[in-house]
Amino acid sequence: MRKTIFVALMGWVAAPALMLGGCQTAAPVKVTRFHLNAPLDRGAVLVIANPVATNIAGLEGELYAGAIRDAMAAQGFAAGDQSAPLVASFTVGRTIREVEPPRSPVTIGIGGGSFGGGIGGGVGGGASIGFGVGKKRAREAYVTELGVQMRRGAAGEIVWEGRAITEADTRSPDAQPPATARKLAQALFKGFPGESGRTISVP
């Protein structure tokens, strides 16, 4: 029964990215892992980009692959080649969202007053002039998600999978790909294999 539930939940990797709470310079990483609660030999593993589901290629793809290999090495895995018993395929998704609406320009009005000018008389100023001051651009954040599936061989049984998602202000150093890749990979494999089905927050 447990295995049936595990297989049914595998589709969440392709689900839309979970939006985190308010944008912070050093936002935590939301991590979810699934596995069969069975022993997993920590031998050699080949890390590859999923050729179907990922749109990250070239230098950025290798950046994430290297971050995953380093995080897995810290958990006792060794870098493997095509003959490795385990294959870890990864996907990366990045979107941008507005986290603070642009500030409306300040309007300054001139006129609109009324002044008395003698008995029964007066001069009214009903006109006004308005212009914008200090219009501010919206604040935006990158939302980045890293998903990893581990199989026994390229087309074998999935033995573990996890997802890590975080966000960072587009102007923050944390939003740069090297920092994001390292942060997501380390959070995803922290305490490997992790508690199956539970979402945790990793600082």
Disulfide bonds with the S-S distance in Angstrom:
none
